[in-house]
Amino acid sequence: MQIIHAPSPNETAALDTAALRESFLLEELFTPGEISLVYTDLDRAIVGSAVPTNGALVLDAGDELRAQFFCERRELGIMNFSNKGSVTVDGTVYELGKCEVLYVGRGSKEISFASADAAAPAEFYLISYPAHATYPTTKATPADATRVDLGTKEECNERTICQYIHENGIKSCQLVMGYTEFKPGSIWNTMPSHTHLRRSEVYCYFDVPAGHAVLHMMGEPQETRPLWVHDKQAILSPAWSIHSGVGTAAYRFVWAMGGENQAFTDMDKIAITDLA
């Protein structure tokens, strides 16, 4: 398990591009035939992936968690980015298609991942936070999500937010999770931007076409920094940082938060004219 310690705002302001990418961008998450995990001290989140090819992949705690099993003291959100697959939790099999989500509650002992076709593997995105309460393992499809339409065509940010794990959806201890997709011609996400000091966030961009990228902006509102992000790469967003982006073509991204509350609307908005 890779471990990343996030820099403070003052340290971040002094980083060059390479150091900024090393501190906040997860570039190599999805590896065929492997489970990849990254631990960050931002609310003790774990970000990762499972790409099963030749047989099932089993999720264990590793030495880093000092736990008997991964979800002994944690909850886990899983989203499939690609082809059909399944997640088995304590003997129960959950089939997941593209953009379908599984919430795995604290106390779940045996978790494994499989693809329906090894030649066209599923690509499971994983996000986990510590949990101090137990909620049932629950699957959801896009039809089950709470859909919120935001933005305007004139501002190129007309988009639909699909909320899966949240205070009015799948119940969890602190994990909030969903994804955003755009209307034709719209490419700006989370604009106008915001911060939320009560929780950190992780963005993972997917369905970014080959040859294209997303210009993700982070940092304090008056000290913004750019990062070029490609398909299936994730950004760690500290509580003090904005998190906005614009793509060179249509894309999706999955967002996930953990911290002091689960109120999706609890944010400190930043006027576009105040960004620097």
C-alpha positions as CSV (number, residue, x, y, z in Angstrom):
1,M,0.0,0.0,0.0
2,Q,1.5,3.3,-1.1
3,I,1.3,6.1,1.6
4,I,1.0,9.8,0.8
5,H,1.4,12.6,3.3
6,A,-0.4,15.7,2.0
7,P,1.5,19.0,2.1
8,S,0.0,22.1,3.9
9,P,-1.2,25.1,2.0
10,N,2.1,27.0,2.6
11,E,4.2,23.9,1.5
12,T,1.9,23.4,-1.6
13,A,2.5,27.0,-2.8
14,A,6.3,26.3,-3.0
15,L,6.0,23.0,-5.0
16,D,7.1,22.7,-8.6
17,T,4.9,20.8,-11.1
18,A,6.6,17.5,-10.5
19,A,6.3,17.7,-6.7
20,L,2.7,18.9,-7.0
21,R,1.8,15.8,-9.1
22,E,3.6,13.5,-6.7
23,S,1.7,14.9,-3.7
24,F,-1.8,15.0,-5.1
25,L,-2.2,13.1,-8.3
26,L,-2.6,9.3,-8.4
27,E,-1.4,8.4,-11.9
28,E,-1.0,4.6,-11.9
29,L,-4.1,3.3,-10.1
30,F,-5.5,0.7,-12.6
31,T,-3.2,-2.3,-13.3
32,P,-4.5,-5.4,-14.9
33,G,-4.5,-8.4,-12.6
34,E,-3.9,-6.4,-9.5
35,I,-5.4,-4.5,-6.5
36,S,-3.7,-1.1,-6.1
37,L,-4.2,0.9,-2.9
38,V,-3.0,4.4,-1.8
39,Y,-3.3,5.6,1.8
40,T,-3.5,9.3,2.4
41,D,-3.5,11.2,5.7
42,L,-6.4,13.3,4.4
43,D,-9.2,12.0,6.7
44,R,-7.3,8.6,6.5
45,A,-8.8,7.8,3.1
46,I,-7.7,4.8,1.0
47,V,-8.0,5.2,-2.8
48,G,-7.5,2.2,-5.0
49,S,-8.6,-0.2,-7.8
50,A,-9.1,-3.8,-8.6
51,V,-8.8,-5.1,-12.2
52,P,-9.3,-8.9,-12.1
53,T,-8.1,-10.8,-15.1
54,N,-6.9,-14.4,-14.4
55,G,-9.2,-15.3,-11.4
56,A,-10.6,-13.4,-8.5
57,L,-8.7,-10.7,-6.5
58,V,-9.0,-10.8,-2.7
59,L,-8.9,-7.5,-0.7
60,D,-6.9,-7.9,2.5
61,A,-5.8,-5.4,5.2
62,G,-2.1,-5.6,4.5
63,D,0.4,-4.7,7.2
64,E,-0.4,-1.0,7.1
65,L,-3.9,-1.1,8.7
66,R,-3.0,-3.3,11.6
67,A,-6.3,-5.0,11.2
68,Q,-7.5,-8.6,10.7
69,F,-9.4,-7.7,7.6
70,F,-9.8,-4.6,5.4
71,C,-13.2,-3.5,6.6
72,E,-12.7,-4.3,10.3
73,R,-12.8,-0.6,11.1
74,R,-13.6,0.8,7.6
75,E,-16.4,1.2,5.1
76,L,-15.8,0.9,1.3
77,G,-17.3,2.4,-1.8
78,I,-16.9,0.5,-5.1
79,M,-17.7,1.8,-8.6
80,N,-17.2,-0.2,-11.8
81,F,-15.7,2.0,-14.6
82,S,-15.8,-0.6,-17.4
83,N,-17.0,-4.1,-18.3
84,K,-19.3,-6.4,-16.3
85,G,-17.9,-7.9,-13.1
86,S,-18.8,-9.0,-9.6
87,V,-17.9,-8.3,-6.0
88,T,-18.3,-11.0,-3.4
89,V,-18.8,-9.9,0.2
90,D,-19.0,-12.6,2.8
91,G,-20.3,-15.1,0.3
92,T,-22.9,-12.8,-1.3
93,V,-22.2,-12.0,-5.0
94,Y,-23.1,-8.6,-6.3
95,E,-23.0,-8.1,-10.1
96,L,-21.8,-4.7,-11.1
97,G,-22.1,-3.1,-14.6
98,K,-20.6,0.2,-15.7
99,C,-21.3,3.1,-13.4
100,E,-22.9,0.8,-10.8
101,V,-21.9,1.1,-7.1
102,L,-21.6,-1.1,-4.2
103,Y,-21.3,0.2,-0.6
104,V,-19.6,-2.3,1.8
105,G,-20.2,-1.8,5.5
106,R,-17.9,-2.0,8.4
107,G,-17.3,-5.5,9.6
108,S,-17.4,-7.2,6.2
109,K,-14.7,-9.8,6.3
110,E,-14.2,-11.4,2.9
111,I,-14.2,-9.2,-0.2
112,S,-13.1,-10.3,-3.6
113,F,-13.4,-9.1,-7.2
114,A,-14.0,-10.9,-10.5
115,S,-14.6,-10.1,-14.1
116,A,-17.3,-11.7,-16.2
117,D,-14.8,-11.9,-19.1
118,A,-11.1,-12.0,-18.3
119,A,-10.3,-10.7,-21.8
120,A,-12.5,-7.7,-21.1
121,P,-12.0,-7.1,-17.4
122,A,-14.1,-5.0,-15.0
123,E,-12.3,-2.0,-13.6
124,F,-13.4,-1.4,-10.0
125,Y,-12.6,1.9,-8.4
126,L,-12.3,1.8,-4.6
127,I,-12.6,4.5,-1.9
128,S,-12.6,3.8,1.8
129,Y,-12.8,5.8,5.0
130,P,-12.7,4.8,8.7
131,A,-16.1,4.0,10.1
132,H,-17.5,4.0,13.6
133,A,-20.9,2.7,12.8
134,T,-22.1,-0.3,10.7
135,Y,-24.5,0.0,7.8
136,P,-25.7,-2.8,5.4
137,T,-23.8,-3.6,2.2
138,T,-26.0,-2.1,-0.6
139,K,-25.8,-2.1,-4.4
140,A,-27.2,0.8,-6.6
141,T,-27.5,1.4,-10.3
142,P,-27.7,4.8,-12.1
143,A,-31.5,4.4,-11.9
144,D,-31.3,4.4,-8.1
145,A,-29.2,7.5,-7.8
146,T,-30.5,10.9,-6.8
147,R,-30.0,13.0,-9.9
148,V,-29.3,16.8,-9.6
149,D,-29.1,18.9,-12.7
150,L,-26.7,22.0,-12.4
151,G,-25.1,24.6,-14.6
152,T,-26.0,26.3,-17.9
153,K,-25.2,25.7,-21.6
154,E,-24.0,29.3,-21.8
155,E,-21.4,28.7,-19.1
156,C,-20.4,25.3,-20.6
157,N,-21.1,23.5,-17.3
158,E,-24.5,21.9,-17.8
159,R,-24.2,18.6,-15.9
160,T,-26.0,15.9,-13.9
161,I,-24.7,14.9,-10.5
162,C,-25.6,11.3,-9.6
163,Q,-25.6,10.8,-5.8
164,Y,-25.3,7.3,-4.6
165,I,-23.9,7.2,-1.0
166,H,-25.2,10.2,0.8
167,E,-27.5,11.3,3.7
168,N,-30.6,10.7,1.6
169,G,-29.4,7.6,-0.3
170,I,-27.3,4.6,0.7
171,K,-26.5,5.0,4.3
172,S,-22.9,5.2,5.5
173,C,-20.8,6.4,8.5
174,Q,-19.0,9.2,6.7
175,L,-18.4,8.2,3.1
176,V,-20.3,10.3,0.4
177,M,-19.9,9.1,-3.2
178,G,-21.4,9.6,-6.7
179,Y,-20.4,10.7,-10.1
180,T,-20.9,13.6,-12.5
181,E,-21.6,13.5,-16.3
182,F,-22.0,16.3,-18.7
183,K,-24.5,17.5,-21.3
184,P,-23.2,17.8,-24.9
185,G,-21.0,20.8,-25.3
186,S,-20.3,21.2,-21.6
187,I,-16.9,20.6,-20.2
188,W,-16.5,22.6,-16.9
189,N,-16.9,20.8,-13.6
190,T,-17.5,22.3,-10.2
191,M,-17.5,25.8,-11.5
192,P,-18.2,28.2,-9.7
193,S,-15.8,26.4,-7.3
194,H,-15.9,25.9,-3.6
195,T,-14.0,24.5,-0.6
196,H,-15.4,22.6,2.4
197,L,-13.3,22.6,5.5
198,R,-15.4,19.9,7.1
199,R,-14.3,17.2,4.7
200,S,-11.7,16.2,2.1
201,E,-12.5,14.9,-1.3
202,V,-11.1,12.7,-4.0
203,Y,-11.9,13.1,-7.7
204,C,-11.2,10.3,-10.2
205,Y,-11.7,11.1,-13.9
206,F,-12.8,8.4,-16.2
207,D,-14.2,8.0,-19.8
208,V,-11.6,10.6,-20.9
209,P,-11.1,9.8,-24.6
210,A,-7.7,8.8,-25.8
211,G,-5.6,11.9,-26.8
212,H,-7.5,14.1,-24.4
213,A,-7.1,15.3,-20.8
214,V,-8.7,17.3,-18.0
215,L,-7.1,20.5,-16.7
216,H,-7.8,20.2,-12.9
217,M,-7.3,23.2,-10.7
218,M,-6.5,22.9,-7.0
219,G,-5.1,25.1,-4.2
220,E,-6.3,28.0,-2.1
221,P,-8.8,30.2,-4.0
222,Q,-6.1,33.0,-4.3
223,E,-3.3,30.5,-5.0
224,T,-4.6,28.1,-7.6
225,R,-2.5,25.5,-9.3
226,P,-3.1,23.4,-12.4
227,L,-2.7,19.7,-12.9
228,W,-3.2,17.9,-16.2
229,V,-5.1,14.7,-15.5
230,H,-5.7,11.7,-17.9
231,D,-8.1,8.8,-18.0
232,K,-8.6,6.8,-14.7
233,Q,-6.3,9.1,-12.7
234,A,-7.4,10.5,-9.3
235,I,-6.8,13.8,-7.5
236,L,-6.5,14.1,-3.7
237,S,-8.3,17.4,-2.6
238,P,-7.6,18.7,0.9
239,A,-10.3,20.5,2.8
240,W,-8.7,23.9,2.1
241,S,-8.4,23.4,-1.7
242,I,-10.7,24.1,-4.5
243,H,-11.4,21.3,-7.0
244,S,-12.5,22.3,-10.5
245,G,-11.6,21.1,-13.9
246,V,-12.2,21.6,-17.6
247,G,-11.8,18.8,-20.2
248,T,-10.6,19.0,-23.8
249,A,-13.5,16.6,-24.6
250,A,-16.5,15.0,-22.8
251,Y,-15.6,12.9,-19.7
252,R,-17.0,11.7,-16.4
253,F,-15.6,11.8,-12.9
254,V,-16.5,10.0,-9.6
255,W,-16.3,12.1,-6.5
256,A,-16.0,10.9,-2.9
257,M,-15.8,12.7,0.4
258,G,-15.2,11.9,4.1
259,G,-15.0,14.0,7.2
260,E,-17.2,15.6,9.7
261,N,-20.6,15.6,8.0
262,Q,-22.4,14.2,5.0
263,A,-24.3,17.3,3.9
264,F,-23.6,17.6,0.1
265,T,-24.6,21.3,0.1
266,D,-22.2,22.2,3.0
267,M,-19.6,24.2,1.0
268,D,-18.0,27.6,1.0
269,K,-18.6,29.0,-2.5
270,I,-15.9,31.0,-4.3
271,A,-17.0,33.6,-6.9
272,I,-15.3,33.1,-10.3
273,T,-14.1,36.7,-10.2
274,D,-12.3,36.0,-6.8
275,L,-10.1,33.2,-8.1
276,A,-6.5,34.0,-8.7
